[in-house]
Amino acid sequence: MLRRPVIPTLVEFTSRAEREDYSHRIMQRLDIDVDQYAILNIHRIGIDAPVTFVFEQLSTWNARSSWWPNRIARLEAANRRLEHIRVFFLGRKKHLLGLKTPLFGLNVIPLFEMHVLRIQEVPDTLDFDNARYMFYRCSGGYPVGVVIAYVRSPIAARSEPDQTQFFFAVGFNFYGKQDWPETHLINSIWERIHNRVTANVLNRFKRECESRFRKVLEPEERPAAGS
């Protein structure tokens, strides 16, 4: 949260029209209306590795993933297909001080749960972007609506030089199902923390993917005969 990311990743909307354009693109690709969410955070980073390789790395997302902040939001997946994921704040599965009821009425154990809506492992026949993605609906004490992890090939017209473009998007209304009034200050603080963490996560994921792909390309070093 304190480290400034080397590569800025936040997609900033300079106008309502630009926000609506992104919402329309998401609707076209995923058939989900994200315009219903007051906050739509989209992060993007280029990765110099093939789309298939990047998605394979993303598909190993678990509690041991060094690029994910498991010390803050520890993952627990029900199976290897990542169809149902629970996230625990600081890894805690019990209420603070042994309390049997949620603290201040907030049930944050688990922090939130991710229920898969669709996992696209191979691109559609007519998909010229070579896209693959994981798409979740969320529930729980932490007010997240949807989570989208999306990878595709670069689009030349947009001057995207890397082999893969990785998008990580979260859409939600800050208080979720809670009956609390919206407070701009809290929204602003939440977005600053979330955006800083997400940017660092994407930077770390990029480094790991590119490092692992370079190792795949390197020829195996074998000892010379008689050594």
C-alpha positions in Angstrom: 0.0 0.0 0.0 2.9 2.3 0.7 5.1 1.5 -2.4 4.5 3.6 -5.5 4.1 1.2 -8.5 6.8 1.4 -11.2 4.1 1.3 -14.0 0.9 3.2 -13.4 -2.1 0.9 -14.2 -5.3 2.8 -13.4 -7.5 3.5 -16.4 -8.8 7.0 -15.5 -12.0 8.3 -16.9 -11.7 12.0 -17.9 -15.5 12.3 -18.6 -18.8 10.6 -18.1 -18.8 9.7 -21.8 -15.5 7.8 -21.4 -16.8 5.9 -18.4 -19.9 5.0 -20.5 -17.7 3.8 -23.4 -15.8 1.4 -21.1 -19.1 0.2 -19.6 -20.4 -0.5 -23.1 -17.2 -2.5 -24.0 -17.6 -4.6 -20.9 -21.3 -5.2 -21.8 -20.3 -6.3 -25.3 -17.7 -8.7 -24.1 -19.1 -10.1 -20.9 -22.9 -9.3 -21.0 -22.8 -7.5 -17.7 -24.1 -4.0 -16.9 -21.4 -2.3 -14.8 -23.1 1.1 -15.1 -25.2 0.1 -12.1 -22.1 0.5 -9.9 -21.1 3.9 -8.6 -17.4 2.9 -8.6 -15.7 1.1 -11.5 -12.0 0.7 -11.0 -10.2 -0.7 -14.1 -6.5 -1.4 -14.2 -4.5 -2.4 -17.2 -0.9 -3.5 -17.8 1.0 -4.8 -20.8 2.9 -8.1 -20.4 5.6 -9.3 -22.7 4.4 -13.0 -22.9 1.8 -14.8 -25.0 -1.9 -14.6 -23.9 -2.1 -18.3 -23.4 0.9 -18.3 -21.0 -0.4 -15.3 -19.1 -3.8 -16.9 -18.6 -2.2 -20.1 -17.5 -0.3 -18.2 -14.8 -3.5 -16.4 -13.8 -5.3 -19.7 -13.5 -2.9 -20.8 -10.7 -4.2 -18.0 -8.5 -4.2 -19.3 -4.9 -3.0 -18.7 -1.4 0.6 -19.3 -2.5 0.6 -16.8 -5.3 3.5 -14.4 -4.5 2.0 -11.6 -6.7 -1.3 -11.5 -4.7 -1.3 -9.8 -1.3 -2.3 -12.9 0.7 -1.1 -11.3 3.9 -3.9 -8.8 3.5 -6.5 -10.7 1.6 -5.8 -14.4 1.9 -7.5 -16.6 -0.8 -9.1 -20.0 -0.2 -10.3 -21.7 -3.4 -12.9 -24.5 -3.2 -11.2 -26.3 -6.2 -8.5 -25.8 -8.8 -10.9 -24.4 -11.3 -11.3 -21.3 -9.1 -15.1 -21.5 -9.3 -15.7 -20.4 -5.7 -13.1 -18.3 -3.8 -13.3 -17.0 -0.2 -11.1 -14.1 0.8 -10.1 -13.6 4.5 -8.8 -10.3 5.8 -5.4 -10.8 7.3 -6.1 -14.6 7.0 -8.5 -14.5 10.0 -11.2 -17.1 10.1 -12.4 -16.2 13.6 -13.8 -13.0 15.0 -11.5 -10.7 16.9 -11.1 -11.4 20.7 -13.3 -14.5 20.3 -16.5 -12.5 19.8 -19.3 -14.7 18.5 -21.1 -11.9 16.8 -19.7 -9.6 14.0 -17.9 -6.5 15.3 -20.1 -3.3 15.0 -22.6 -5.4 13.0 -20.2 -6.0 10.2 -19.7 -9.6 9.1 -16.3 -9.7 7.5 -15.4 -13.3 7.9 -14.9 -14.1 5.2 -14.2 -10.6 3.9 -16.0 -11.6 0.7 -16.8 -14.5 -1.5 -16.3 -14.8 -5.3 -18.7 -16.9 -7.2 -17.8 -17.6 -10.8 -20.2 -16.5 -13.5 -17.9 -17.5 -16.4 -14.4 -18.6 -17.0 -13.4 -18.4 -20.7 -10.3 -20.6 -21.1 -10.1 -20.3 -24.9 -11.3 -17.5 -27.2 -14.7 -17.6 -28.9 -14.6 -18.5 -32.6 -15.3 -14.9 -33.7 -13.2 -13.3 -31.1 -10.4 -11.4 -32.9 -8.9 -10.1 -29.6 -7.9 -13.7 -28.5 -9.5 -13.0 -25.2 -9.6 -15.2 -22.1 -11.1 -14.1 -18.7 -12.4 -14.9 -15.3 -15.6 -13.2 -14.2 -17.0 -13.3 -10.7 -20.1 -12.1 -8.8 -19.2 -11.3 -5.2 -21.0 -11.4 -1.9 -20.1 -10.9 1.8 -19.3 -8.1 4.2 -16.9 -6.3 1.9 -18.9 -4.4 -0.7 -17.6 -5.8 -4.0 -20.1 -6.4 -6.8 -18.1 -8.0 -9.6 -14.4 -8.9 -10.2 -13.1 -9.3 -13.7 -9.6 -10.6 -14.7 -9.3 -10.3 -18.5 -6.4 -10.9 -20.9 -6.3 -10.3 -24.7 -3.9 -9.7 -27.6 -2.7 -6.2 -28.3 -4.7 -3.9 -30.6 -2.3 -2.3 -33.1 -4.5 0.8 -33.6 -4.1 1.6 -29.9 -0.3 1.3 -30.0 -0.2 -1.6 -27.5 3.3 -3.1 -27.9 3.3 -6.0 -25.4 2.1 -9.4 -26.4 -0.7 -9.4 -23.8 -2.9 -6.8 -22.3 -4.1 -7.7 -18.8 -7.1 -5.9 -17.3 -8.3 -6.2 -13.7 -11.6 -4.6 -13.0 -13.8 -4.2 -9.9 -17.3 -2.7 -9.9 -19.4 -2.0 -6.8 -21.4 0.4 -4.7 -19.3 1.2 -1.7 -21.7 0.2 1.0 -23.1 -2.8 -0.9 -26.3 -4.0 0.8 -25.7 -1.8 3.8 -28.2 1.0 4.5 -25.5 3.6 4.9 -25.4 7.0 3.2 -22.8 7.5 0.5 -19.8 9.5 1.7 -17.5 11.0 -0.9 -14.5 11.1 1.5 -14.7 7.4 2.3 -15.1 6.6 -1.4 -12.0 8.6 -2.1 -10.0 7.0 0.6 -11.1 3.5 -0.4 -10.2 4.1 -4.0 -6.8 5.5 -3.2 -5.9 2.4 -1.1 -7.5 -0.1 -3.6 -5.9 1.5 -6.6 -2.4 1.6 -5.0 -2.7 -2.1 -4.0 -4.1 -3.2 -7.4 -1.4 -1.3 -9.3 1.4 -3.0 -7.3 -0.3 -6.4 -7.7 -0.4 -6.0 -11.5 3.2 -4.8 -11.6 4.3 -7.9 -9.6 2.2 -10.2 -11.8 3.8 -8.7 -14.9 7.3 -9.3 -13.5 6.6 -12.9 -12.6 5.0 -13.7 -15.9 7.8 -12.3 -17.9 10.5 -13.9 -15.7 8.9 -17.3 -16.0 8.3 -17.0 -19.7 12.0 -16.1 -20.2 13.0 -19.3 -18.4 10.7 -21.3 -20.7 12.5 -19.8 -23.7 16.0 -20.4 -22.3 17.7 -23.7 -23.5 18.4 -26.1 -20.7 22.0 -26.0 -19.6 23.5 -29.4 -19.7 27.0 -30.4 -18.5 29.5 -31.1 -21.2 30.4 -34.8 -21.9 33.0 -36.1 -19.5 32.6 -33.3 -17.0 
